Amino acid sequence: MSILITTVGILVLIYSDSYMSHDQGYLRFFTYLSFFNTSMLGLVTSSNLIQVYIFWELVGMCSYLLIGFWFTRPIAANACQKAFVTNRVGDFGLLLGILGFYWITGSLEFRDLFQIFNNLIYKNEVNLFFVTLCALLLFCGSVAKSAQFPLHVWLPDAMEGPTPISALIHAATMVAAGIFLVARLLPLFIVIPPIMSVIALIGIITVVLGATLAIAQKDIKKNLAYSTMSQLGYMMLALGMGSYQLGVDTVAVFIGTCIQTFDMCLGLESLLCLCSCSSPKCLQHLSVYV
């Protein structure tokens, strides 16, 4: 994941140099972008839930600033507010889930947390309902960040930001953070069967909904957004079906990396099509360039 973030981040930085060269917010753009990449790297290298939550919030803050980069445009301003509110719902659930598991196990370090919790489950010393509720709250954070149903509404509108941001945040790295968190906490979730069923159910609903909505879009950026949402649903479905336990987690990660990389390339390539088309963002007019 660190390699993916670093590679994609460097490519987007190089691409953005010419794209933003005539923008008055050139320095502000690269400040936000660098801060975002740093926060993402901090998130994926965190060893405990407190670090995860801190970097999780920093990633959310950076995404808010980047989506609303052209804040003088009403559409962009509304899009960043929508993303902020939707992600705050997930973040609040994540915080409550972290506090709940700290109350149960007394630890926030991943290794200790998994070991203590598995022992408590084995000895039947925990309330199953409370444990399931805390796990659902943790999963709520991933649902919002990875644009899974029903907290997917922010992703299409978030494409109002600069095209490199759409490629980086919403097709390559940020939306994968929720999938990463579920994979990171899978040893915790996998001993709670109801949670695995919920993860799989949310994944399959997102797959169908994202693919269906993508077909109906005429806006190229929204089409890519819903397509990305559908692919993220596939990864969530794989985790919910227990890919970690079945030993194919490496394959799932590889597929996820390929999907996010190709989505990034499609996002950047869409800009070339938009610059060549007389009717921006309309797929009916862009079809002649395919």
Contacts in CASP RR format, 6 or more apart in sequence:
PFRMAT RR
TARGET T0000
AUTHOR 0000-0000-0000
METHOD contacts of the structure
MODEL  1
MSILITTVGILVLIYSDSYMSHDQGYLRFFTYLSFFNTSMLGLVTSSNLI
QVYIFWELVGMCSYLLIGFWFTRPIAANACQKAFVTNRVGDFGLLLGILG
FYWITGSLEFRDLFQIFNNLIYKNEVNLFFVTLCALLLFCGSVAKSAQFP
LHVWLPDAMEGPTPISALIHAATMVAAGIFLVARLLPLFIVIPPIMSVIA
LIGIITVVLGATLAIAQKDIKKNLAYSTMSQLGYMMLALGMGSYQLGVDT
VAVFIGTCIQTFDMCLGLESLLCLCSCSSPKCLQHLSVYV
1 44 0 8 1.000
1 176 0 8 1.000
1 180 0 8 1.000
1 253 0 8 1.000
2 41 0 8 1.000
2 44 0 8 1.000
2 45 0 8 1.000
4 172 0 8 1.000
4 173 0 8 1.000
4 176 0 8 1.000
4 257 0 8 1.000
4 260 0 8 1.000
4 261 0 8 1.000
5 37 0 8 1.000
5 40 0 8 1.000
5 41 0 8 1.000
5 44 0 8 1.000
5 173 0 8 1.000
6 37 0 8 1.000
6 41 0 8 1.000
8 168 0 8 1.000
8 172 0 8 1.000
8 173 0 8 1.000
8 260 0 8 1.000
8 261 0 8 1.000
8 264 0 8 1.000
9 33 0 8 1.000
9 37 0 8 1.000
9 168 0 8 1.000
9 172 0 8 1.000
9 173 0 8 1.000
11 264 0 8 1.000
12 33 0 8 1.000
12 164 0 8 1.000
12 167 0 8 1.000
12 168 0 8 1.000
12 172 0 8 1.000
12 264 0 8 1.000
12 268 0 8 1.000
13 30 0 8 1.000
13 33 0 8 1.000
13 34 0 8 1.000
15 164 0 8 1.000
15 167 0 8 1.000
15 268 0 8 1.000
16 29 0 8 1.000
16 30 0 8 1.000
16 33 0 8 1.000
16 162 0 8 1.000
16 164 0 8 1.000
19 162 0 8 1.000
19 163 0 8 1.000
19 164 0 8 1.000
19 271 0 8 1.000
20 26 0 8 1.000
20 29 0 8 1.000
20 30 0 8 1.000
20 162 0 8 1.000
20 164 0 8 1.000
23 29 0 8 1.000
25 69 0 8 1.000
28 69 0 8 1.000
29 69 0 8 1.000
29 162 0 8 1.000
32 62 0 8 1.000
32 65 0 8 1.000
32 66 0 8 1.000
32 69 0 8 1.000
33 66 0 8 1.000
33 164 0 8 1.000
33 165 0 8 1.000
33 168 0 8 1.000
35 58 0 8 1.000
35 62 0 8 1.000
36 59 0 8 1.000
36 62 0 8 1.000
36 63 0 8 1.000
36 66 0 8 1.000
36 168 0 8 1.000
36 169 0 8 1.000
36 174 0 8 1.000
39 55 0 8 1.000
39 58 0 8 1.000
39 59 0 8 1.000
39 60 0 8 1.000
39 62 0 8 1.000
40 55 0 8 1.000
40 59 0 8 1.000
40 173 0 8 1.000
40 174 0 8 1.000
40 177 0 8 1.000
42 51 0 8 1.000
42 55 0 8 1.000
43 52 0 8 1.000
43 55 0 8 1.000
43 56 0 8 1.000
43 59 0 8 1.000
43 177 0 8 1.000
43 180 0 8 1.000
44 177 0 8 1.000
44 180 0 8 1.000
46 52 0 8 1.000
46 55 0 8 1.000
47 109 0 8 1.000
47 110 0 8 1.000
48 108 0 8 1.000
48 109 0 8 1.000
48 110 0 8 1.000
49 98 0 8 1.000
49 101 0 8 1.000
49 102 0 8 1.000
49 108 0 8 1.000
49 110 0 8 1.000
49 113 0 8 1.000
50 98 0 8 1.000
50 108 0 8 1.000
52 181 0 8 1.000
52 184 0 8 1.000
53 94 0 8 1.000
53 95 0 8 1.000
53 98 0 8 1.000
56 91 0 8 1.000
56 94 0 8 1.000
56 145 0 8 1.000
56 177 0 8 1.000
56 181 0 8 1.000
57 91 0 8 1.000
59 145 0 8 1.000
59 174 0 8 1.000
59 177 0 8 1.000
60 84 0 8 1.000
60 87 0 8 1.000
60 91 0 8 1.000
60 174 0 8 1.000
63 83 0 8 1.000
63 87 0 8 1.000
63 158 0 8 1.000
63 169 0 8 1.000
63 174 0 8 1.000
64 80 0 8 1.000
64 83 0 8 1.000
64 84 0 8 1.000
65 80 0 8 1.000
66 161 0 8 1.000
66 162 0 8 1.000
66 165 0 8 1.000
66 169 0 8 1.000
67 76 0 8 1.000
67 79 0 8 1.000
67 80 0 8 1.000
67 83 0 8 1.000
67 158 0 8 1.000
67 160 0 8 1.000
67 161 0 8 1.000
67 165 0 8 1.000
67 169 0 8 1.000
68 76 0 8 1.000
68 77 0 8 1.000
68 79 0 8 1.000
68 80 0 8 1.000
68 160 0 8 1.000
68 161 0 8 1.000
69 76 0 8 1.000
69 161 0 8 1.000
69 162 0 8 1.000
69 165 0 8 1.000
70 76 0 8 1.000
70 160 0 8 1.000
70 161 0 8 1.000
70 162 0 8 1.000
71 77 0 8 1.000
71 80 0 8 1.000
73 160 0 8 1.000
75 157 0 8 1.000
75 160 0 8 1.000
76 160 0 8 1.000
76 161 0 8 1.000
78 157 0 8 1.000
79 154 0 8 1.000
79 157 0 8 1.000
79 158 0 8 1.000
79 159 0 8 1.000
79 160 0 8 1.000
79 161 0 8 1.000
80 158 0 8 1.000
82 153 0 8 1.000
82 154 0 8 1.000
82 157 0 8 1.000
82 158 0 8 1.000
83 154 0 8 1.000
83 157 0 8 1.000
83 158 0 8 1.000
86 144 0 8 1.000
86 151 0 8 1.000
86 153 0 8 1.000
86 154 0 8 1.000
87 144 0 8 1.000
87 145 0 8 1.000
87 154 0 8 1.000
89 140 0 8 1.000
89 144 0 8 1.000
89 151 0 8 1.000
90 140 0 8 1.000
90 141 0 8 1.000
90 143 0 8 1.000
90 144 0 8 1.000
90 145 0 8 1.000
90 151 0 8 1.000
91 141 0 8 1.000
91 144 0 8 1.000
93 137 0 8 1.000
93 138 0 8 1.000
93 140 0 8 1.000
93 141 0 8 1.000
94 137 0 8 1.000
94 138 0 8 1.000
94 140 0 8 1.000
94 141 0 8 1.000
94 142 0 8 1.000
96 134 0 8 1.000
96 137 0 8 1.000
97 134 0 8 1.000
97 135 0 8 1.000
97 137 0 8 1.000
97 138 0 8 1.000
98 108 0 8 1.000
98 138 0 8 1.000
100 134 0 8 1.000
100 137 0 8 1.000
101 108 0 8 1.000
101 113 0 8 1.000
101 117 0 8 1.000
101 134 0 8 1.000
101 138 0 8 1.000
101 188 0 8 1.000
102 108 0 8 1.000
104 117 0 8 1.000
104 120 0 8 1.000
104 126 0 8 1.000
104 130 0 8 1.000
104 131 0 8 1.000
104 134 0 8 1.000
105 112 0 8 1.000
105 113 0 8 1.000
105 116 0 8 1.000
105 117 0 8 1.000
105 120 0 8 1.000
106 116 0 8 1.000
107 113 0 8 1.000
107 116 0 8 1.000
110 184 0 8 1.000
113 188 0 8 1.000
114 187 0 8 1.000
114 188 0 8 1.000
117 126 0 8 1.000
117 188 0 8 1.000
117 191 0 8 1.000
118 187 0 8 1.000
118 191 0 8 1.000
120 126 0 8 1.000
121 131 0 8 1.000
121 191 0 8 1.000
121 192 0 8 1.000
128 192 0 8 1.000
131 192 0 8 1.000
132 192 0 8 1.000
132 194 0 8 1.000
132 195 0 8 1.000
135 188 0 8 1.000
135 189 0 8 1.000
135 192 0 8 1.000
135 195 0 8 1.000
136 195 0 8 1.000
136 198 0 8 1.000
138 181 0 8 1.000
138 185 0 8 1.000
138 188 0 8 1.000
139 182 0 8 1.000
139 189 0 8 1.000
139 195 0 8 1.000
139 198 0 8 1.000
139 199 0 8 1.000
139 202 0 8 1.000
140 151 0 8 1.000
141 178 0 8 1.000
141 181 0 8 1.000
142 148 0 8 1.000
142 178 0 8 1.000
142 179 0 8 1.000
142 181 0 8 1.000
142 182 0 8 1.000
142 236 0 8 1.000
143 149 0 8 1.000
143 150 0 8 1.000
143 151 0 8 1.000
143 202 0 8 1.000
144 151 0 8 1.000
145 174 0 8 1.000
145 175 0 8 1.000
145 177 0 8 1.000
145 178 0 8 1.000
145 181 0 8 1.000
146 175 0 8 1.000
146 176 0 8 1.000
146 177 0 8 1.000
146 178 0 8 1.000
146 179 0 8 1.000
146 232 0 8 1.000
146 233 0 8 1.000
146 236 0 8 1.000
147 154 0 8 1.000
147 155 0 8 1.000
147 170 0 8 1.000
147 175 0 8 1.000
147 206 0 8 1.000
147 228 0 8 1.000
147 229 0 8 1.000
147 232 0 8 1.000
148 202 0 8 1.000
148 203 0 8 1.000
148 206 0 8 1.000
148 229 0 8 1.000
148 232 0 8 1.000
148 233 0 8 1.000
148 236 0 8 1.000
149 202 0 8 1.000
149 203 0 8 1.000
149 205 0 8 1.000
149 206 0 8 1.000
149 209 0 8 1.000
152 206 0 8 1.000
152 209 0 8 1.000
152 210 0 8 1.000
152 229 0 8 1.000
155 170 0 8 1.000
155 175 0 8 1.000
155 225 0 8 1.000
155 226 0 8 1.000
155 228 0 8 1.000
155 229 0 8 1.000
156 221 0 8 1.000
156 222 0 8 1.000
156 225 0 8 1.000
156 226 0 8 1.000
158 166 0 8 1.000
158 169 0 8 1.000
158 170 0 8 1.000
158 225 0 8 1.000
159 166 0 8 1.000
159 170 0 8 1.000
159 221 0 8 1.000
159 222 0 8 1.000
159 224 0 8 1.000
159 225 0 8 1.000
163 267 0 8 1.000
163 268 0 8 1.000
163 270 0 8 1.000
163 271 0 8 1.000
163 274 0 8 1.000
164 268 0 8 1.000
166 221 0 8 1.000
166 224 0 8 1.000
166 225 0 8 1.000
166 267 0 8 1.000
167 263 0 8 1.000
167 264 0 8 1.000
167 265 0 8 1.000
167 267 0 8 1.000
167 268 0 8 1.000
168 174 0 8 1.000
168 264 0 8 1.000
169 175 0 8 1.000
170 225 0 8 1.000
170 228 0 8 1.000
171 224 0 8 1.000
171 225 0 8 1.000
171 228 0 8 1.000
171 260 0 8 1.000
171 263 0 8 1.000
171 264 0 8 1.000
171 266 0 8 1.000
171 267 0 8 1.000
172 260 0 8 1.000
172 261 0 8 1.000
172 263 0 8 1.000
172 264 0 8 1.000
173 260 0 8 1.000
175 228 0 8 1.000
175 229 0 8 1.000
175 232 0 8 1.000
176 232 0 8 1.000
176 256 0 8 1.000
176 260 0 8 1.000
179 232 0 8 1.000
179 235 0 8 1.000
179 236 0 8 1.000
179 239 0 8 1.000
179 256 0 8 1.000
182 189 0 8 1.000
182 199 0 8 1.000
182 236 0 8 1.000
182 239 0 8 1.000
183 239 0 8 1.000
183 244 0 8 1.000
183 249 0 8 1.000
183 252 0 8 1.000
183 253 0 8 1.000
186 239 0 8 1.000
186 242 0 8 1.000
186 244 0 8 1.000
186 249 0 8 1.000
187 244 0 8 1.000
189 195 0 8 1.000
189 196 0 8 1.000
189 199 0 8 1.000
190 196 0 8 1.000
190 242 0 8 1.000
190 244 0 8 1.000
190 245 0 8 1.000
196 240 0 8 1.000
196 241 0 8 1.000
196 242 0 8 1.000
197 240 0 8 1.000
199 236 0 8 1.000
199 237 0 8 1.000
199 239 0 8 1.000
199 240 0 8 1.000
200 236 0 8 1.000
200 237 0 8 1.000
200 240 0 8 1.000
200 241 0 8 1.000
202 233 0 8 1.000
202 236 0 8 1.000
203 233 0 8 1.000
203 234 0 8 1.000
203 236 0 8 1.000
203 237 0 8 1.000
203 240 0 8 1.000
204 233 0 8 1.000
204 237 0 8 1.000
206 229 0 8 1.000
206 230 0 8 1.000
206 232 0 8 1.000
206 233 0 8 1.000
206 236 0 8 1.000
207 230 0 8 1.000
207 233 0 8 1.000
207 234 0 8 1.000
207 237 0 8 1.000
208 230 0 8 1.000
209 229 0 8 1.000
209 230 0 8 1.000
210 226 0 8 1.000
210 227 0 8 1.000
210 229 0 8 1.000
210 230 0 8 1.000
211 226 0 8 1.000
211 227 0 8 1.000
211 230 0 8 1.000
213 226 0 8 1.000
213 229 0 8 1.000
214 223 0 8 1.000
214 226 0 8 1.000
214 227 0 8 1.000
214 229 0 8 1.000
214 230 0 8 1.000
217 223 0 8 1.000
217 226 0 8 1.000
217 283 0 8 1.000
218 282 0 8 1.000
218 283 0 8 1.000
218 284 0 8 1.000
219 281 0 8 1.000
219 282 0 8 1.000
219 283 0 8 1.000
220 270 0 8 1.000
220 273 0 8 1.000
220 274 0 8 1.000
220 281 0 8 1.000
220 282 0 8 1.000
220 283 0 8 1.000
220 286 0 8 1.000
221 267 0 8 1.000
221 270 0 8 1.000
221 281 0 8 1.000
223 283 0 8 1.000
224 263 0 8 1.000
224 266 0 8 1.000
224 267 0 8 1.000
224 270 0 8 1.000
227 263 0 8 1.000
228 263 0 8 1.000
231 256 0 8 1.000
231 259 0 8 1.000
231 263 0 8 1.000
234 255 0 8 1.000
234 259 0 8 1.000
235 252 0 8 1.000
235 255 0 8 1.000
235 256 0 8 1.000
235 259 0 8 1.000
238 248 0 8 1.000
238 252 0 8 1.000
239 252 0 8 1.000
243 249 0 8 1.000
243 251 0 8 1.000
243 252 0 8 1.000
273 286 0 8 1.000
273 289 0 8 1.000
274 280 0 8 1.000
274 281 0 8 1.000
274 286 0 8 1.000
276 289 0 8 1.000
277 285 0 8 1.000
277 286 0 8 1.000
277 289 0 8 1.000
278 285 0 8 1.000
279 285 0 8 1.000
END
